[in-house]
Amino acid sequence: MIASFFLSTWSGMATEDQVPLPTDNSHIRDLSSSMIPDSSLAYDTSVYLEDAVFSAYDADRVKLLISEYGSVSTMIYMDNSGKYYCPDTAASCYPFDGVVNHAVTLIGWDDNYKKEK
């Protein structure tokens, strides 16, 4: 998710060919601390994200964005205890804020799926 924020700014994502990782003949040692990339590459964007939309969570807004763009990326917390996961329906619901450990992409929804499941 952090990468999507960065890529959406259209600034400074260079390729390995442009800024190779400095190493020794063994290709094991990382010598990048001894090399500072040329400042002219700061805004030489090789990769960027087009049509990025960042939005606060709202169920109707998520549906609209899926309809317009085909998907919505978000972050969730998957609890390893199994307490908030139902294997019969493959549904997960963690009812607390502030913790994330997975990035997921939503591609649809089902308004008839009951939250009790």
TALIN-V513237 format. One record per helix or strand of 2 or more residues. SS is the DSSP state (~ for helix, > for strand). FROM is the first residue (numbers start at 1). TO is the last residue. If there is no record, write none. Layout:
# TALIN-V513237
ss=[SS SS]
from=[FROM FROM]
to=[TO TO]
This chain:
# TALIN-V513237
ss=[~ ~ ~ ~ > > > >]
from=[2 32 39 59 72 85 91 102]
to=[7 34 41 69 76 86 92 106]
